[in-house]
Amino acid sequence: MALTAIAKCFAHGILFSTFFLVLTMLLGFVATFLVAIDFMLVVLIGFWLLCLIIGFANSVITSLLWFKVDMSFLGIMAHGFVLLIVWFIVNVIVVIVPSLVFPGIVTTVVTLIIGSFPNGLIGRLVAEWWR
């Protein structure tokens, strides 16, 4: 893999890692108000809304860094769903386990940087299905 491709993978991953950090804080804040309505309804709507947001964001980032991606509604929804599942599996191994074993801000920063490479690569590989 060329050095520019590695840099693009890192840029793709760091953009998403930063996006996830902001999105997590925002969703945590919004969820505290919505939980009073109906927990299961909020979880279902929130999950599919998250799939839509992640699919759209990955499509835009991939279009800017790598290649054009199909931007249909169902394509973006499926794109986000697949991406969430794969990223969850990878991030449990790369980010969550080290953070549980070595808790602290240093571990958080290191896993953010190291996790950016596989996250960017996965984002690109999943987006290829909707090229």
C-alpha positions as CSV (number, residue, x, y, z in Angstrom):
1,M,0.0,0.0,0.0
2,A,1.4,3.4,-1.0
3,L,2.2,6.0,1.5
4,T,-0.6,8.3,0.2
5,A,-3.1,5.4,0.6
6,I,-2.0,4.9,4.2
7,A,-2.3,8.7,4.8
8,K,-5.8,8.6,3.3
9,C,-6.8,5.7,5.4
10,F,-5.6,7.6,8.5
11,A,-7.4,10.7,7.4
12,H,-10.6,8.7,6.8
13,G,-10.4,7.0,10.1
14,I,-9.5,10.1,12.2
15,L,-12.4,12.0,10.6
16,F,-14.7,9.2,11.7
17,S,-13.2,8.8,15.1
18,T,-13.6,12.5,15.8
19,F,-17.1,12.4,14.3
20,F,-18.0,9.5,16.6
21,L,-16.7,11.3,19.6
22,V,-18.8,14.3,18.9
23,L,-21.8,12.2,17.9
24,T,-21.6,10.1,21.1
25,M,-21.6,13.2,23.3
26,L,-24.5,14.7,21.4
27,L,-26.6,11.5,21.4
28,G,-25.9,11.0,25.1
29,F,-27.3,14.5,25.8
30,V,-30.3,14.1,23.5
31,A,-31.1,10.6,24.9
32,T,-31.5,11.9,28.5
33,F,-34.4,13.9,27.3
34,L,-35.9,11.3,25.0
35,V,-35.8,8.4,27.5
36,A,-38.8,9.9,29.3
37,I,-40.9,9.4,26.1
38,D,-40.5,5.7,25.4
39,F,-37.2,3.8,25.8
40,M,-37.7,1.2,23.0
41,L,-39.1,3.7,20.5
42,V,-36.1,6.0,21.1
43,V,-33.6,3.1,20.8
44,L,-35.1,2.0,17.5
45,I,-35.5,5.4,15.9
46,G,-32.0,6.4,17.3
47,F,-30.4,3.2,15.8
48,W,-31.8,3.7,12.3
49,L,-31.1,7.4,12.4
50,L,-27.5,6.6,13.5
51,C,-27.2,4.2,10.5
52,L,-28.4,6.9,8.2
53,I,-26.0,9.5,9.6
54,I,-23.0,7.2,9.5
55,G,-23.8,5.9,6.0
56,F,-24.1,9.5,4.7
57,A,-21.0,10.7,6.5
58,N,-18.9,7.7,5.2
59,S,-20.3,8.3,1.6
60,V,-19.3,11.9,1.7
61,I,-15.8,11.2,3.2
62,T,-15.2,8.4,0.7
63,S,-16.3,10.6,-2.2
64,L,-13.9,13.3,-1.1
65,L,-10.9,11.0,-0.4
66,W,-11.3,8.0,-2.7
67,F,-14.1,7.6,-5.2
68,K,-17.8,8.5,-5.8
69,V,-20.4,6.5,-3.8
70,D,-24.1,5.9,-4.5
71,M,-26.1,8.3,-2.5
72,S,-29.6,6.7,-2.6
73,F,-31.6,6.6,0.6
74,L,-31.7,2.8,1.0
75,G,-28.1,2.6,-0.1
76,I,-27.0,5.0,2.6
77,M,-29.1,3.2,5.2
78,A,-27.6,-0.2,4.3
79,H,-24.1,1.3,4.1
80,G,-24.4,2.7,7.6
81,F,-25.8,-0.5,9.0
82,V,-23.0,-2.7,7.6
83,L,-20.4,-0.1,8.7
84,L,-21.8,0.0,12.2
85,I,-21.7,-3.8,12.6
86,V,-18.1,-4.1,11.2
87,W,-16.8,-1.1,13.1
88,F,-18.3,-2.4,16.3
89,I,-16.5,-5.7,16.0
90,V,-13.2,-4.1,15.2
91,N,-13.4,-1.3,17.8
92,V,-14.2,-3.8,20.6
93,I,-10.8,-5.4,19.8
94,V,-8.8,-2.3,19.0
95,V,-10.3,0.4,21.3
96,I,-12.5,-1.0,24.1
97,V,-10.3,-3.9,25.3
98,P,-7.2,-1.8,25.7
99,S,-9.2,0.9,27.4
100,L,-10.6,-1.6,29.9
101,V,-7.1,-3.1,30.6
102,F,-5.3,0.2,30.8
103,P,-7.8,2.9,31.7
104,G,-6.8,6.5,31.2
105,I,-6.5,9.4,28.9
106,V,-3.2,8.2,27.4
107,T,-4.8,4.9,26.4
108,T,-7.8,6.8,24.9
109,V,-5.5,9.0,22.7
110,V,-3.3,6.0,21.6
111,T,-6.3,3.9,20.7
112,L,-7.9,6.8,18.9
113,I,-4.8,7.2,16.7
114,I,-4.2,3.4,16.2
115,G,-7.9,2.7,15.6
116,S,-8.0,5.4,12.9
117,F,-6.1,3.2,10.4
118,P,-8.4,0.1,10.5
119,N,-11.5,2.4,10.7
120,G,-10.4,4.3,7.6
121,L,-9.6,1.0,5.8
122,I,-13.0,-0.5,6.8
123,G,-14.8,2.7,5.8
124,R,-13.2,2.5,2.3
125,L,-13.8,-1.2,1.9
126,V,-17.5,-1.0,2.9
127,A,-18.0,2.0,0.6
128,E,-16.7,0.0,-2.3
129,W,-19.9,-2.1,-2.2
130,W,-21.9,1.1,-3.0
131,R,-19.5,2.5,-5.6
